Amino acid sequence: MPDLALAMKRNPKMKVMLMSGYFDLGTTYFGSINEIKHLPTPRDLQSNISYHFFQTGHMVYVNEEALKSCTTTAQRSSVTTQVRTKSSA
C-alpha cells in the first residue's frame, strides 16, 4: 500500500477509514490491521486512521444489521469530516 502512504504524506490532513468484517476471508481482520499499522508513514499520521469492524464477512450487505451499522458509521464519518473541513477553512 505504498500509494496510500504516499498520499497520506503529501496530504497530512487526509483521513483514512478502515471498515472490515470480523469473518472476512478475502481481506482478513488481522491482515487489514497489519497492513495499515505497517504503512511507511510518520507515526503521527497513524492518528488519521480509524478502524471499524462489523459482525459480518466480506459482503457486509448480506447481514442487514451489519449493513445498517456500516452505513451509520460511514455517514457519521462523512458528516464529521465535512464539519472539520468547513470549520478549518
ZADREN-640558 format. One line per field, with one value per residue: x, y, z of N, C-alpha, C in turn; residue in three letters; residue number from 1. Coordinates in nm, 2 decimals, always signed. Last residue first. Example, Ala and Ser with C-alpha at 12.3 -4.5 7.8 and 13.67 -1.06 7.14 Angstrom:
// residues 2
n_X +1.28  +1.32
n_Y -0.22  -0.57
n_Z +0.71  +0.78
ca_X +1.37  +1.23
ca_Y -0.11  -0.45
ca_Z +0.71  +0.78
c_X +1.29  +1.32
c_Y +0.00  -0.33
c_Z +0.79  +0.78
tilo SER  ALA
palum 2  1
***
This chain:
// residues 89
n_X -1.16  -1.23  -1.50  -1.52  -1.38  -1.54  -1.78  -1.69  -1.62  -1.87  -2.01  -1.85  -1.89  -2.17  -2.17  -2.03  -2.19  -2.43  -2.33  -2.27  -2.52  -2.65  -2.50  -2.55  -2.82  -2.81  -2.57  -2.50  -2.34  -2.08  -1.90  -1.71  -1.90  -1.97  -1.98  -1.71  -1.50  -1.30  -1.05  -0.89  -0.60  -0.46  -0.27  -0.06  +0.09  +0.29  +0.48  +0.51  +0.48  +0.45  +0.23  +0.16  -0.10  -0.22  -0.15  -0.27  -0.54  -0.57  -0.50  -0.69  -0.92  -0.87  -1.03  -1.16  -1.29  -1.43  -1.53  -1.54  -1.51  -1.42  -1.28  -1.08  -1.04  -0.83  -0.78  -0.53  -0.35  -0.12  -0.06  +0.18  +0.13  -0.09  +0.02  +0.20  +0.03  -0.11  +0.11  +0.19  +0.08
n_Y +2.60  +2.45  +2.41  +2.25  +2.02  +1.94  +1.88  +1.67  +1.48  +1.43  +1.32  +1.09  +0.95  +0.90  +0.73  +0.51  +0.42  +0.36  +0.15  -0.04  -0.08  -0.19  -0.42  -0.56  -0.62  -0.78  -0.93  -0.87  -0.64  -0.72  -0.96  -1.07  -1.10  -0.95  -0.74  -0.51  -0.24  +0.03  +0.27  +0.55  +0.75  +0.95  +0.85  +0.80  +1.02  +0.99  +0.83  +0.86  +0.55  +0.28  +0.08  -0.10  -0.08  -0.17  -0.45  -0.53  -0.49  -0.69  -0.92  -0.95  -0.99  -1.03  -1.02  -1.27  -1.34  -1.19  -1.17  -0.90  -0.67  -0.33  -0.02  +0.25  +0.56  +0.84  +1.18  +1.42  +1.60  +1.55  +1.47  +1.33  +1.11  +1.00  +0.92  +0.73  +0.54  +0.46  +0.35  +0.12  -0.12
n_Z +0.73  +0.94  +0.92  +0.69  +0.79  +1.00  +0.86  +0.70  +0.89  +1.01  +0.79  +0.74  +0.98  +0.97  +0.74  +0.83  +1.04  +0.90  +0.74  +0.94  +1.05  +0.83  +0.79  +1.02  +0.98  +0.74  +0.58  +0.32  +0.31  +0.34  +0.24  +0.41  +0.72  +1.04  +1.25  +1.19  +1.27  +1.20  +1.26  +1.12  +1.10  +1.20  +1.36  +1.19  +1.17  +1.36  +1.23  +0.87  +0.69  +0.55  +0.75  +0.94  +1.00  +0.76  +0.77  +1.01  +0.96  +0.76  +0.89  +1.08  +0.90  +0.54  +0.28  +0.25  +0.48  +0.75  +1.00  +1.07  +0.80  +0.80  +0.72  +0.78  +0.66  +0.68  +0.60  +0.54  +0.63  +0.48  +0.19  +0.15  +0.32  +0.20  -0.04  +0.05  +0.15  -0.08  -0.23  -0.08  +0.00
ca_X -1.15  -1.09  -1.45  -1.58  -1.34  -1.40  -1.78  -1.75  -1.52  -1.76  -2.06  -1.87  -1.76  -2.11  -2.24  -1.98  -2.05  -2.43  -2.38  -2.16  -2.41  -2.70  -2.51  -2.41  -2.78  -2.88  -2.61  -2.57  -2.48  -2.15  -2.02  -1.67  -1.78  -2.00  -2.01  -1.85  -1.52  -1.43  -1.08  -0.99  -0.67  -0.56  -0.39  -0.15  -0.02  +0.18  +0.40  +0.54  +0.44  +0.57  +0.24  +0.30  -0.01  -0.23  -0.11  -0.12  -0.47  -0.60  -0.43  -0.56  -0.92  -0.88  -0.95  -1.09  -1.18  -1.39  -1.52  -1.45  -1.59  -1.40  -1.40  -1.07  -1.13  -0.85  -0.83  -0.62  -0.48  -0.12  -0.17  +0.15  +0.25  -0.10  -0.09  +0.25  +0.13  -0.18  +0.03  +0.28  +0.00
ca_Y +2.68  +2.47  +2.49  +2.38  +2.09  +1.98  +1.98  +1.79  +1.53  +1.48  +1.44  +1.19  +0.99  +0.98  +0.86  +0.59  +0.46  +0.47  +0.27  +0.01  -0.03  -0.07  -0.32  -0.51  -0.54  -0.65  -0.92  -0.99  -0.63  -0.67  -0.90  -0.97  -1.14  -0.99  -0.89  -0.55  -0.38  -0.01  +0.13  +0.50  +0.63  +0.99  +0.90  +0.68  +1.01  +1.08  +0.77  +0.90  +0.68  +0.36  +0.18  -0.11  -0.05  -0.03  -0.37  -0.54  -0.42  -0.54  -0.88  -0.92  -0.89  -1.08  -0.92  -1.20  -1.43  -1.17  -1.30  -0.99  -0.77  -0.47  -0.09  +0.10  +0.48  +0.70  +1.08  +1.32  +1.61  +1.50  +1.54  +1.45  +1.20  +1.05  +1.02  +0.85  +0.60  +0.52  +0.46  +0.24  +0.00
ca_Z +0.61  +0.93  +1.03  +0.69  +0.67  +1.02  +0.97  +0.64  +0.80  +1.09  +0.85  +0.64  +0.94  +1.08  +0.74  +0.71  +1.06  +1.00  +0.68  +0.85  +1.14  +0.90  +0.69  +1.00  +1.10  +0.75  +0.71  +0.34  +0.27  +0.45  +0.18  +0.31  +0.63  +0.90  +1.27  +1.19  +1.24  +1.23  +1.24  +1.21  +1.05  +1.09  +1.42  +1.23  +1.07  +1.39  +1.33  +1.01  +0.71  +0.57  +0.64  +0.89  +1.10  +0.79  +0.65  +0.99  +1.06  +0.73  +0.77  +1.12  +1.01  +0.68  +0.35  +0.14  +0.44  +0.61  +0.94  +1.15  +0.87  +0.76  +0.76  +0.75  +0.74  +0.62  +0.69  +0.49  +0.69  +0.62  +0.24  +0.07  +0.34  +0.34  -0.04  -0.03  +0.24  +0.03  -0.28  -0.09  +0.00
c_X -1.13  -1.06  -1.30  -1.52  -1.39  -1.35  -1.63  -1.74  -1.57  -1.65  -1.94  -1.91  -1.76  -1.97  -2.19  -2.04  -2.00  -2.29  -2.38  -2.21  -2.30  -2.59  -2.55  -2.41  -2.64  -2.84  -2.68  -2.64  -2.56  -2.30  -2.11  -1.78  -1.75  -1.88  -2.06  -1.87  -1.66  -1.46  -1.22  -1.02  -0.77  -0.63  -0.50  -0.28  -0.11  +0.07  +0.28  +0.44  +0.50  +0.54  +0.37  +0.32  +0.14  -0.12  -0.11  -0.07  -0.32  -0.53  -0.45  -0.47  -0.78  -0.86  -0.95  -0.99  -1.10  -1.27  -1.49  -1.43  -1.49  -1.49  -1.39  -1.20  -1.12  -0.94  -0.86  -0.66  -0.58  -0.26  -0.19  +0.04  +0.23  +0.02  -0.11  +0.14  +0.18  -0.08  -0.05  +0.20  +0.09
c_Y +2.83  +2.56  +2.53  +2.47  +2.23  +2.06  +2.03  +1.90  +1.66  +1.54  +1.51  +1.32  +1.10  +1.03  +0.95  +0.72  +0.55  +0.52  +0.39  +0.14  +0.03  +0.00  -0.19  -0.41  -0.48  -0.56  -0.78  -0.99  -0.75  -0.66  -0.84  -0.89  -1.03  -1.05  -0.94  -0.70  -0.42  -0.15  +0.10  +0.36  +0.58  +0.87  +0.95  +0.73  +0.89  +1.07  +0.86  +0.86  +0.73  +0.51  +0.25  -0.02  -0.04  +0.01  -0.22  -0.45  -0.41  -0.46  -0.73  -0.87  -0.85  -0.97  -0.94  -1.10  -1.37  -1.25  -1.30  -1.13  -0.86  -0.55  -0.23  +0.04  +0.34  +0.62  +0.95  +1.22  +1.50  +1.52  +1.49  +1.53  +1.33  +1.14  +1.08  +0.96  +0.73  +0.60  +0.54  +0.37  +0.13
c_Z +0.64  +0.81  +1.02  +0.80  +0.66  +0.91  +0.99  +0.74  +0.74  +1.00  +0.93  +0.70  +0.84  +1.04  +0.85  +0.71  +0.95  +1.03  +0.78  +0.78  +1.05  +0.98  +0.75  +0.89  +1.08  +0.87  +0.73  +0.48  +0.30  +0.43  +0.29  +0.26  +0.53  +0.83  +1.13  +1.20  +1.27  +1.18  +1.28  +1.16  +1.16  +1.04  +1.32  +1.30  +1.10  +1.29  +1.36  +1.11  +0.85  +0.58  +0.66  +0.76  +1.05  +0.90  +0.69  +0.88  +1.04  +0.83  +0.74  +1.01  +1.05  +0.78  +0.50  +0.19  +0.32  +0.57  +0.79  +1.08  +0.95  +0.85  +0.71  +0.80  +0.69  +0.72  +0.61  +0.59  +0.64  +0.69  +0.39  +0.13  +0.27  +0.37  +0.10  -0.02  +0.17  +0.12  -0.17  -0.14  +0.00
tilo ALA  SER  SER  LYS  THR  ARG  VAL  GLN  THR  THR  VAL  SER  SER  ARG  GLN  ALA  THR  THR  THR  CYS  SER  LYS  LEU  ALA  GLU  GLU  ASN  VAL  TYR  VAL  MET  HIS  GLY  THR  GLN  PHE  PHE  HIS  TYR  SER  ILE  ASN  SER  GLN  LEU  ASP  ARG  PRO  THR  PRO  LEU  HIS  LYS  ILE  GLU  ASN  ILE  SER  GLY  PHE  TYR  THR  THR  GLY  LEU  ASP  PHE  TYR  GLY  SER  MET  LEU  MET  VAL  LYS  MET  LYS  PRO  ASN  ARG  LYS  MET  ALA  LEU  ALA  LEU  ASP  PRO  MET
palum 89  88  87  86  85  84  83  82  81  80  79  78  77  76  75  74  73  72  71  70  69  68  67  66  65  64  63  62  61  60  59  58  57  56  55  54  53  52  51  50  49  48  47  46  45  44  43  42  41  40  39  38  37  36  35  34  33  32  31  30  29  28  27  26  25  24  23  22  21  20  19  18  17  16  15  14  13  12  11  10  9  8  7  6  5  4  3  2  1
***
